[in-house]
Amino acid sequence: MKKTVKTVKKGYAIWIFVLLVFVFYLSWALAAPFDASPDESMRYQIVEFIVKHGTLPDGRDPEIRNANWGISYAFNPILPYMAGAVFAKVVQVFTDSFRATVIAARMVNVLLGCGMAWFTWKIGELLFQKKETGRLFAVLVCFLPGTCFLFSYINTDGLALLTTAWILYCWCRACKEGWTLKVCVQMGIAMGLCMLSYYNAYGYLLMSAVFFAGCMMKCGEQKWDWQQLLKKGCLMLGIVFLVAGWWFIRSGILYDGDFLGMKTSSIYAEKYAIDELKPSNRVLPVNMGMSVLDMIWWVPGEWQHNWLVTVLVSFVGTFGHLDIFMPYLWSKVYLIVFAVGILGNSWRLRREFCLTTEFVKKEKKADADGILITEIWRKNRWWNMRNWMHICMVGAMVIPVGLLVYYAYASDFQAQGRYIMPMALPFFYFVTLGYENWSEKLIRNEKISIWICRIGQGTAAISVLLTYVLVYRAAY
């Protein structure tokens, strides 16, 4: 069967979008000098070690141990660094340029960003009935300055964002198609790769289990389908183990049962870090007698804003070693736009989060005297998978925020928005959904709504382009 012109155009649109993302993210990756991003030199050490020795490093190896922190990033999953080493090795066949090798390692994240863009576009198509609304969602996610920055240097956060997008895409497909074999296999691969990314994305693993378990309820009868739950659940867990199990088994063997490597990392930090960076000597809110609320409103030292505002501004976009800021008013406009979008969901909470839907059938007929009456039959309540997904998306948003609050309060005082970036997709989904609700409430003309969406897409694209030219690129 021949494809229609409309279908062909739709297919081209997603690849044009991905190509634009590739060009733009590559521009960010090319602009910055080496180690002009958080801990890039420490991350590059892993790439360099693999290129030099052809083996995976032990996190305790003095060759890659940072002199200040006393640890290395080899304690954590290093899949993007392994891919970066392959890219770097290929480039070294043609040139000995250090700069070229660094860019090759950064290319891994640029390509991961393209993968995230593809999944984000497809999620927009599945979640929104209106084409332009779905595209607005994709633009908000992919062209947030903070997102662009995250994909411009060597890190594992890029893999975290790709895998969270892939997981959310699988949730959407499960709502539409059910838990088919293809969806289960994709879900297992996505979760396995998520385990090999960054720990702040692990909330998606928990919420995926919650979402899957809820979906196994029979829609009409409200009974658990235990057979399908065990069968498909074990399939996905098996795939997760095949994809990610090797790393944690390796860590358990190397670090005497410390599968995550965190305990060993803390021991080495205490042993080899400089005095002020040893875990026992760090200045933490918990040791200063502060409450969590005190920390949130605290303005330490020479900071311009309190902890909360610093995190939010950094989420929108703070570059370099978190010392290159967008104009405060610019960041504030972004935050206001996000807040207005979230507020647009306030009067639709029941429609978007009610777990059961009661279908009502009405029929008009005349009684014995010829008077029209209406008879109503109420059917059973049905499980609403889309709304169940909404609840799980809220959980996936809250968990990274909670982890950051705990980390800053009791482990290492940080106010970095990149730690909450895994919440980006569900967050911008609700922002976009809120604007769709505002549009339905305030605008009757369909064409006007479409053009407002297009203006929003254009404004977001122009804003991030200006950020690149006037703030990021200008800094170097």
Secondary structure in CASP SS format (residue, H / E / C, confidence):
PFRMAT SS
TARGET T0000
AUTHOR 0000-0000-0000
METHOD secondary structure of the structure
MODEL  1
M C 1.00
K C 1.00
K C 1.00
T C 1.00
V H 1.00
K H 1.00
T H 1.00
V H 1.00
K H 1.00
K H 1.00
G H 1.00
Y H 1.00
A H 1.00
I H 1.00
W H 1.00
I H 1.00
F H 1.00
V H 1.00
L H 1.00
L H 1.00
V H 1.00
F H 1.00
V H 1.00
F H 1.00
Y H 1.00
L H 1.00
S H 1.00
W H 1.00
A H 1.00
L H 1.00
A H 1.00
A C 1.00
P C 1.00
F C 1.00
D C 1.00
A C 1.00
S C 1.00
P C 1.00
D C 1.00
E H 1.00
S H 1.00
M H 1.00
R H 1.00
Y H 1.00
Q H 1.00
I H 1.00
V H 1.00
E H 1.00
F H 1.00
I H 1.00
V H 1.00
K H 1.00
H H 1.00
G C 1.00
T C 1.00
L C 1.00
P C 1.00
D C 1.00
G C 1.00
R C 1.00
D C 1.00
P H 1.00
E H 1.00
I H 1.00
R C 1.00
N C 1.00
A C 1.00
N C 1.00
W C 1.00
G C 1.00
I C 1.00
S C 1.00
Y H 1.00
A H 1.00
F H 1.00
N C 1.00
P C 1.00
I C 1.00
L H 1.00
P H 1.00
Y H 1.00
M H 1.00
A H 1.00
G H 1.00
A H 1.00
V H 1.00
F H 1.00
A H 1.00
K H 1.00
V H 1.00
V H 1.00
Q H 1.00
V C 1.00
F C 1.00
T C 1.00
D C 1.00
S C 1.00
F H 1.00
R H 1.00
A H 1.00
T H 1.00
V H 1.00
I H 1.00
A H 1.00
A H 1.00
R H 1.00
M H 1.00
V H 1.00
N H 1.00
V H 1.00
L H 1.00
L H 1.00
G H 1.00
C H 1.00
G H 1.00
M H 1.00
A H 1.00
W H 1.00
F H 1.00
T H 1.00
W H 1.00
K H 1.00
I H 1.00
G H 1.00
E H 1.00
L H 1.00
L H 1.00
F C 1.00
Q C 1.00
K C 1.00
K H 1.00
E H 1.00
T H 1.00
G H 1.00
R H 1.00
L H 1.00
F H 1.00
A H 1.00
V H 1.00
L H 1.00
V H 1.00
C H 1.00
F C 1.00
L C 1.00
P H 1.00
G H 1.00
T H 1.00
C H 1.00
F H 1.00
L H 1.00
F C 1.00
S C 1.00
Y C 1.00
I C 1.00
N C 1.00
T C 1.00
D H 1.00
G H 1.00
L H 1.00
A H 1.00
L H 1.00
L H 1.00
T H 1.00
T H 1.00
A H 1.00
W H 1.00
I H 1.00
L H 1.00
Y H 1.00
C H 1.00
W H 1.00
C H 1.00
R H 1.00
A H 1.00
C H 1.00
K H 1.00
E H 1.00
G C 1.00
W C 1.00
T C 1.00
L H 1.00
K H 1.00
V H 1.00
C H 1.00
V H 1.00
Q H 1.00
M H 1.00
G H 1.00
I H 1.00
A H 1.00
M H 1.00
G H 1.00
L H 1.00
C H 1.00
M H 1.00
L C 1.00
S C 1.00
Y C 1.00
Y H 1.00
N H 1.00
A H 1.00
Y C 1.00
G H 1.00
Y H 1.00
L H 1.00
L H 1.00
M H 1.00
S H 1.00
A H 1.00
V H 1.00
F H 1.00
F H 1.00
A H 1.00
G H 1.00
C H 1.00
M C 1.00
M E 1.00
K C 1.00
C C 1.00
G C 1.00
E C 1.00
Q C 1.00
K C 1.00
W E 1.00
D C 1.00
W H 1.00
Q H 1.00
Q H 1.00
L H 1.00
L H 1.00
K H 1.00
K H 1.00
G H 1.00
C H 1.00
L H 1.00
M H 1.00
L H 1.00
G H 1.00
I H 1.00
V H 1.00
F H 1.00
L H 1.00
V H 1.00
A H 1.00
G H 1.00
W H 1.00
W H 1.00
F H 1.00
I H 1.00
R H 1.00
S H 1.00
G H 1.00
I H 1.00
L H 1.00
Y C 1.00
D C 1.00
G C 1.00
D C 1.00
F C 1.00
L C 1.00
G C 1.00
M H 1.00
K H 1.00
T H 1.00
S H 1.00
S H 1.00
I H 1.00
Y H 1.00
A H 1.00
E H 1.00
K H 1.00
Y H 1.00
A C 1.00
I C 1.00
D H 1.00
E H 1.00
L H 1.00
K C 1.00
P H 1.00
S H 1.00
N H 1.00
R C 1.00
V C 1.00
L C 1.00
P H 1.00
V H 1.00
N H 1.00
M H 1.00
G C 1.00
M C 1.00
S C 1.00
V H 1.00
L H 1.00
D H 1.00
M H 1.00
I H 1.00
W H 1.00
W C 1.00
V C 1.00
P C 1.00
G C 1.00
E C 1.00
W C 1.00
Q C 1.00
H C 1.00
N C 1.00
W H 1.00
L H 1.00
V H 1.00
T H 1.00
V H 1.00
L H 1.00
V H 1.00
S H 1.00
F H 1.00
V H 1.00
G H 1.00
T E 1.00
F E 1.00
G C 1.00
H C 1.00
L C 1.00
D C 1.00
I E 1.00
F E 1.00
M C 1.00
P C 1.00
Y H 1.00
L H 1.00
W H 1.00
S H 1.00
K H 1.00
V H 1.00
Y H 1.00
L H 1.00
I H 1.00
V H 1.00
F H 1.00
A H 1.00
V H 1.00
G H 1.00
I H 1.00
L H 1.00
G C 1.00
N C 1.00
S H 1.00
W H 1.00
R H 1.00
L H 1.00
R H 1.00
R H 1.00
E H 1.00
F H 1.00
C C 1.00
L C 1.00
T E 1.00
T E 1.00
E E 1.00
F E 1.00
V E 1.00
K E 1.00
K E 1.00
E E 1.00
K E 1.00
K E 1.00
A E 1.00
D C 1.00
A C 1.00
D C 1.00
G C 1.00
I C 1.00
L E 1.00
I E 1.00
T E 1.00
E E 1.00
I E 1.00
W E 1.00
R E 1.00
K E 1.00
N E 1.00
R E 1.00
W E 1.00
W E 1.00
N C 1.00
M H 1.00
R H 1.00
N H 1.00
W H 1.00
M H 1.00
H H 1.00
I H 1.00
C H 1.00
M H 1.00
V H 1.00
G H 1.00
A H 1.00
M H 1.00
V H 1.00
I H 1.00
P H 1.00
V H 1.00
G H 1.00
L H 1.00
L H 1.00
V H 1.00
Y H 1.00
Y H 1.00
A H 1.00
Y H 1.00
A H 1.00
S C 1.00
D C 1.00
F C 1.00
Q C 1.00
A C 1.00
Q C 1.00
G H 1.00
R H 1.00
Y H 1.00
I H 1.00
M H 1.00
P H 1.00
M H 1.00
A H 1.00
L H 1.00
P H 1.00
F H 1.00
F H 1.00
Y H 1.00
F H 1.00
V H 1.00
T H 1.00
L H 1.00
G H 1.00
Y H 1.00
E H 1.00
N H 1.00
W H 1.00
S H 1.00
E H 1.00
K H 1.00
L H 1.00
I C 1.00
R C 1.00
N C 1.00
E H 1.00
K H 1.00
I H 1.00
S H 1.00
I H 1.00
W H 1.00
I H 1.00
C H 1.00
R H 1.00
I H 1.00
G H 1.00
Q H 1.00
G H 1.00
T H 1.00
A H 1.00
A H 1.00
I H 1.00
S H 1.00
V H 1.00
L H 1.00
L H 1.00
T H 1.00
Y H 1.00
V H 1.00
L H 1.00
V H 1.00
Y H 1.00
R H 1.00
A H 1.00
A H 1.00
Y C 1.00
END
